[in-house]
Amino acid sequence: MSTDSPSIAEVKRRPTWVQLVRLARPQQWLKSGFVVVGPFYALQDRPVEGTAFWGVVWVAFWVALAFSLASSGCYVFNDLADMERDRAHPRKRHRPLASGAVSPRTAKAFGLVLFLAGGLCLMGLPWDVLGWVALLLALHVSNVLLYSAGLKRVVIVDVMSLSMGFVLRVMAGCAAVGVGPSTWLLNVTFFLSMFLAFGKRLGERRTMGSSEDAARARAVQLDYSDELLRMVVVVTGVATLVTYAGYVQGRAEDYQLGFNLMWLTMLPATYGLIRCITLLERGDFDDPTELAVHDSACRIAASLFVAMSLALVGLRAWTGVFGSGIGVG
């Protein structure tokens, strides 16, 4: 983590619109990428025609934007609930509410506007899927608000609640294009999001120095031990890789060209996860999602994984060069 953070006075001098953008945390919109995972993998098992393809892209875009805006609204209300604790955190104390740059009244109004904007993004969806997607968005918002209200203080439940937010994103993306999420997709999403959440708790301990210091920013830290966090970070990371490996093995016939070309995506996935564990253990970062922005090696691994997956699924969807399909995801 950088040690040359701005002072509270410098933070408060920034324009109001900048403070509101920071309050919405648009950098976290990357998490809405989980919305497009289901539609992306579904493309490999249905004929790709120009109109149909761009129809899927259009629908997935609006659902991802809806979840992004609604999640930003949730962040606002979470920051309202956490103002005092955030002031004890070396990084979070610079947030707009914790620093006093934005008033609670303004934040509440801004959060409600974000919720409304997220709901309006769904109005362009086909009527036959609108109800399901709206229900999943409402469940996502409810889950996050319940987390902010108290679930974040319940050991293990706090992480499972966060993980369900990612699962609901995946389910919404699938519902929007009329496909059912496969078991492997739900499992990978669940284990990966648990890995990220447990990794964040481990990273906080490393950067803040002790469980007591970390607990001043996140009360549930008192119920975790270093040994438990280190174990579950490794376990959930391995579970993610093993589950994804099961998917790769199950699609062997679809990507054969001398050998299963989809196996190549295991290389950047494995490297990226293990490097993430290494950096969290060293205390270089207190949030795994920050690695995607600030660590060049993790960015390269993630980019390679996405590029290879796009290339393989795209080739199969457009040319059928690897053979016939065996089901969605």
C-alpha positions as CSV (number, residue, x, y, z in Angstrom):
1,M,0.0,0.0,0.0
2,S,1.1,3.5,-0.7
3,T,2.3,5.5,2.3
4,D,1.9,8.9,0.7
5,S,-1.8,9.2,1.2
6,P,-3.4,12.7,1.1
7,S,-4.2,14.5,4.3
8,I,-7.8,14.9,5.4
9,A,-7.6,18.6,4.7
10,E,-6.5,17.9,1.1
11,V,-9.4,15.4,0.7
12,K,-12.0,17.9,1.9
13,R,-10.8,20.5,-0.6
14,R,-11.8,18.4,-3.6
15,P,-15.0,19.5,-5.5
16,T,-18.3,18.1,-4.4
17,W,-18.9,16.2,-7.7
18,V,-15.5,14.5,-7.2
19,Q,-16.5,13.5,-3.7
20,L,-19.8,12.0,-4.9
21,V,-18.0,10.0,-7.6
22,R,-15.6,8.7,-4.9
23,L,-18.6,7.9,-2.7
24,A,-20.1,5.8,-5.5
25,R,-16.8,3.8,-5.9
26,P,-17.0,3.3,-9.7
27,Q,-13.7,1.3,-9.5
28,Q,-15.9,-1.4,-7.8
29,W,-18.0,-1.6,-10.9
30,L,-15.6,-4.2,-12.2
31,K,-17.5,-6.6,-9.9
32,S,-20.5,-6.2,-12.3
33,G,-18.4,-8.1,-14.8
34,F,-19.8,-11.2,-13.2
35,V,-23.1,-10.3,-14.8
36,V,-21.7,-11.0,-18.3
37,V,-20.0,-14.3,-17.4
38,G,-23.1,-16.4,-17.9
39,P,-24.1,-14.9,-21.3
40,F,-20.5,-15.1,-22.4
41,Y,-20.2,-18.9,-21.8
42,A,-23.7,-19.5,-23.1
43,L,-22.5,-18.2,-26.5
44,Q,-20.3,-21.2,-27.0
45,D,-23.4,-23.5,-27.2
46,R,-25.7,-21.4,-29.4
47,P,-25.2,-20.3,-33.0
48,V,-23.8,-16.8,-33.2
49,E,-25.5,-14.4,-35.6
50,G,-24.9,-10.7,-35.8
51,T,-28.3,-9.6,-34.5
52,A,-28.5,-12.3,-31.8
53,F,-25.0,-11.7,-30.6
54,W,-25.4,-7.9,-30.2
55,G,-28.8,-8.5,-28.6
56,V,-27.0,-10.5,-25.9
57,V,-24.4,-7.8,-25.5
58,W,-27.0,-5.1,-25.2
59,V,-29.0,-6.8,-22.6
60,A,-25.9,-7.8,-20.5
61,F,-24.6,-4.2,-20.7
62,W,-27.8,-2.8,-19.2
63,V,-28.0,-5.4,-16.5
64,A,-24.4,-4.8,-15.5
65,L,-25.0,-1.1,-15.4
66,A,-28.1,-1.6,-13.2
67,F,-26.1,-3.7,-10.7
68,S,-23.2,-1.2,-10.8
69,L,-25.4,1.8,-9.9
70,A,-27.4,-0.2,-7.3
71,S,-24.2,-1.4,-5.8
72,S,-22.9,2.2,-5.6
73,G,-26.1,3.1,-3.7
74,C,-25.4,0.3,-1.3
75,Y,-21.8,1.6,-0.8
76,V,-23.2,5.0,0.1
77,F,-25.5,3.5,2.9
78,N,-22.7,1.2,4.0
79,D,-20.4,4.2,4.4
80,L,-23.1,6.0,6.4
81,A,-23.3,3.1,8.8
82,D,-19.5,2.8,9.0
83,M,-18.4,6.4,9.3
84,E,-17.0,6.1,12.8
85,R,-15.1,2.9,12.2
86,D,-13.8,4.1,8.9
87,R,-12.1,7.0,10.7
88,A,-9.9,4.5,12.5
89,H,-8.8,2.8,9.3
90,P,-5.6,4.2,7.6
91,R,-7.1,4.2,4.1
92,K,-10.9,4.4,4.7
93,R,-10.6,7.5,6.8
94,H,-10.1,9.4,3.6
95,R,-13.5,8.4,2.3
96,P,-15.9,11.3,1.7
97,L,-18.2,10.6,4.6
98,A,-15.5,9.6,7.1
99,S,-13.4,12.7,6.3
100,G,-16.4,15.0,6.5
101,A,-16.2,16.0,2.9
102,V,-19.8,14.9,2.2
103,S,-22.6,15.4,4.7
104,P,-24.8,12.4,5.7
105,R,-27.9,14.2,4.3
106,T,-26.3,14.7,0.9
107,A,-25.1,11.1,0.9
108,K,-28.6,9.7,1.6
109,A,-30.1,11.6,-1.2
110,F,-27.3,10.6,-3.6
111,G,-27.8,6.9,-2.6
112,L,-31.5,7.0,-3.3
113,V,-30.8,8.5,-6.8
114,L,-28.3,5.7,-7.5
115,F,-31.0,3.1,-6.6
116,L,-33.5,4.8,-8.9
117,A,-31.0,5.0,-11.7
118,G,-30.2,1.3,-11.4
119,G,-33.9,0.3,-11.5
120,L,-34.4,2.5,-14.6
121,C,-31.6,0.7,-16.4
122,L,-33.8,-2.5,-16.4
123,M,-36.7,-0.8,-18.3
124,G,-35.2,-1.6,-21.6
125,L,-35.2,-5.4,-21.0
126,P,-37.6,-7.8,-22.7
127,W,-40.8,-8.2,-20.6
128,D,-40.3,-12.0,-20.3
129,V,-37.1,-11.5,-18.3
130,L,-37.6,-8.2,-16.7
131,G,-39.4,-9.6,-13.6
132,W,-36.7,-12.2,-12.8
133,V,-33.8,-9.7,-13.3
134,A,-35.6,-7.1,-11.2
135,L,-36.2,-9.6,-8.4
136,L,-32.5,-10.6,-8.4
137,L,-31.5,-7.0,-8.3
138,A,-33.8,-6.4,-5.4
139,L,-32.4,-9.5,-3.6
140,H,-28.9,-8.1,-4.2
141,V,-29.7,-4.7,-2.7
142,S,-31.5,-6.3,0.2
143,N,-28.5,-8.6,0.9
144,V,-26.1,-5.8,0.9
145,L,-28.2,-3.6,3.1
146,L,-28.7,-6.5,5.6
147,Y,-24.9,-7.0,5.5
148,S,-24.4,-3.3,6.4
149,A,-27.1,-3.5,9.1
150,G,-25.6,-6.4,11.0
151,L,-24.5,-9.5,9.0
152,K,-21.0,-8.0,8.6
153,R,-20.6,-8.6,12.4
154,V,-21.4,-12.3,12.2
155,V,-18.4,-14.5,11.7
156,I,-18.5,-16.6,8.4
157,V,-22.0,-15.2,7.6
158,D,-20.4,-11.9,6.7
159,V,-18.3,-13.6,4.0
160,M,-21.2,-15.7,2.7
161,S,-23.4,-12.7,2.4
162,L,-20.7,-10.9,0.3
163,S,-20.3,-14.0,-1.8
164,M,-24.0,-14.2,-2.5
165,G,-23.8,-10.7,-4.0
166,F,-21.6,-12.1,-6.8
167,V,-23.7,-15.2,-7.2
168,L,-26.8,-13.0,-7.7
169,R,-25.0,-11.0,-10.3
170,V,-24.2,-14.2,-12.3
171,M,-27.8,-15.4,-11.9
172,A,-29.2,-12.0,-13.1
173,G,-26.9,-12.1,-16.2
174,C,-28.1,-15.6,-17.1
175,A,-31.8,-14.7,-16.5
176,A,-31.4,-11.7,-18.7
177,V,-30.5,-13.8,-21.8
178,G,-32.7,-16.8,-20.9
179,V,-30.1,-19.4,-19.9
180,G,-29.8,-21.4,-16.7
181,P,-26.6,-21.0,-14.7
182,S,-24.7,-24.2,-14.5
183,T,-23.5,-25.7,-11.2
184,W,-19.8,-25.2,-12.1
185,L,-20.5,-21.5,-12.8
186,L,-22.2,-20.9,-9.4
187,N,-19.5,-22.9,-7.6
188,V,-16.6,-21.0,-9.1
189,T,-18.4,-17.7,-8.4
190,F,-19.1,-18.6,-4.8
191,F,-15.6,-19.9,-4.0
192,L,-13.9,-17.0,-5.8
193,S,-15.9,-14.4,-4.0
194,M,-15.3,-16.1,-0.7
195,F,-11.5,-16.1,-1.5
196,L,-11.7,-12.3,-2.2
197,A,-13.6,-11.6,1.0
198,F,-11.4,-13.7,3.3
199,G,-8.3,-12.3,1.5
200,K,-9.5,-8.8,2.3
201,R,-9.7,-9.7,6.0
202,L,-6.3,-11.2,6.0
203,G,-4.9,-8.3,4.1
204,E,-6.3,-5.9,6.7
205,R,-4.6,-7.7,9.5
206,R,-1.3,-7.5,7.7
207,T,-1.5,-3.8,6.8
208,M,-2.9,-2.7,10.2
209,G,-0.5,-4.7,12.3
210,S,-2.8,-6.7,14.6
211,S,-6.3,-8.2,15.0
212,E,-7.1,-5.5,17.6
213,D,-6.2,-2.7,15.2
214,A,-8.1,-4.4,12.4
215,A,-11.1,-4.8,14.6
216,R,-11.4,-1.0,15.1
217,A,-12.2,-0.8,11.4
218,R,-14.1,-4.1,11.1
219,A,-15.6,-5.6,14.3
220,V,-15.8,-9.1,13.0
221,Q,-12.0,-9.3,12.9
222,L,-12.1,-10.2,16.7
223,D,-13.8,-13.5,15.8
224,Y,-11.2,-14.5,13.3
225,S,-7.7,-15.7,13.9
226,D,-4.7,-15.3,11.7
227,E,-4.4,-19.1,11.3
228,L,-8.1,-19.4,10.3
229,L,-7.9,-16.6,7.8
230,R,-4.7,-18.0,6.2
231,M,-6.3,-21.4,6.0
232,V,-9.6,-20.4,4.4
233,V,-7.9,-18.1,1.9
234,V,-5.9,-21.0,0.7
235,V,-8.9,-23.4,0.8
236,T,-11.2,-21.2,-1.1
237,G,-8.5,-20.3,-3.6
238,V,-7.8,-24.0,-4.2
239,A,-11.6,-24.7,-4.4
240,T,-11.9,-22.1,-7.1
241,L,-9.2,-23.6,-9.1
242,V,-10.4,-27.2,-8.7
243,T,-13.9,-26.2,-9.6
244,Y,-12.8,-24.4,-12.7
245,A,-10.5,-27.3,-13.6
246,G,-13.6,-29.5,-13.5
247,Y,-15.2,-27.2,-16.1
248,V,-12.1,-27.3,-18.3
249,Q,-12.0,-31.1,-18.1
250,G,-15.8,-31.3,-18.9
251,R,-15.3,-29.3,-22.1
252,A,-12.4,-31.3,-23.4
253,E,-14.2,-32.6,-26.4
254,D,-15.2,-29.0,-27.4
255,Y,-11.8,-27.5,-27.5
256,Q,-9.6,-30.4,-28.8
257,L,-6.9,-29.5,-31.2
258,G,-4.2,-32.0,-30.3
259,F,-5.1,-31.4,-26.7
260,N,-7.7,-29.5,-24.7
261,L,-6.8,-25.9,-25.5
262,M,-9.1,-24.6,-22.8
263,W,-6.5,-26.1,-20.3
264,L,-4.2,-23.2,-21.2
265,T,-6.4,-20.8,-19.3
266,M,-5.5,-22.7,-16.1
267,L,-2.0,-21.2,-16.3
268,P,-2.9,-17.5,-15.8
269,A,-5.7,-18.4,-13.4
270,T,-3.4,-20.4,-11.1
271,Y,-0.6,-17.8,-11.2
272,G,-3.0,-14.9,-10.5
273,L,-4.6,-16.6,-7.5
274,I,-1.3,-17.7,-5.9
275,R,0.3,-14.3,-6.5
276,C,-2.8,-12.7,-4.8
277,I,-2.3,-14.9,-1.8
278,T,1.4,-14.0,-1.7
279,L,0.8,-10.3,-1.7
280,L,-1.9,-10.4,0.9
281,E,0.3,-12.5,3.2
282,R,3.1,-10.0,2.8
283,G,0.7,-7.1,3.6
284,D,1.4,-5.3,0.3
285,F,-2.4,-4.8,-0.1
286,D,-5.4,-5.0,2.2
287,D,-8.0,-5.8,-0.6
288,P,-7.6,-8.4,-3.3
289,T,-9.7,-6.3,-5.7
290,E,-7.0,-3.6,-5.5
291,L,-4.5,-6.0,-7.0
292,A,-6.4,-5.9,-10.3
293,V,-5.7,-2.2,-10.4
294,H,-2.3,-1.7,-8.8
295,D,-0.3,-4.9,-9.3
296,S,1.0,-5.3,-12.9
297,A,1.6,-9.1,-12.6
298,C,-2.0,-9.7,-11.5
299,R,-3.3,-7.4,-14.3
300,I,-1.3,-9.4,-16.9
301,A,-2.5,-12.7,-15.5
302,A,-6.2,-11.5,-15.5
303,S,-5.8,-10.0,-19.0
304,L,-4.3,-13.2,-20.4
305,F,-7.1,-15.3,-18.9
306,V,-9.8,-13.1,-20.3
307,A,-8.1,-12.9,-23.8
308,M,-7.5,-16.6,-24.0
309,S,-11.1,-17.4,-22.9
310,L,-12.5,-14.8,-25.4
311,A,-10.4,-16.3,-28.2
312,L,-11.4,-19.9,-27.5
313,V,-15.1,-19.4,-26.9
314,G,-15.3,-16.9,-29.8
315,L,-13.7,-19.3,-32.2
316,R,-16.0,-22.1,-31.2
317,A,-19.1,-19.9,-31.3
318,W,-18.4,-18.4,-34.7
319,T,-16.7,-21.3,-36.5
320,G,-17.5,-24.5,-34.6
321,V,-13.9,-25.5,-35.3
322,F,-13.5,-27.5,-32.1
323,G,-16.6,-29.6,-32.4
324,S,-20.1,-29.9,-31.2
325,G,-21.5,-28.6,-27.9
326,I,-22.5,-30.5,-24.8
327,G,-24.6,-28.0,-23.0
328,V,-24.5,-24.5,-21.5
329,G,-21.5,-23.8,-19.3
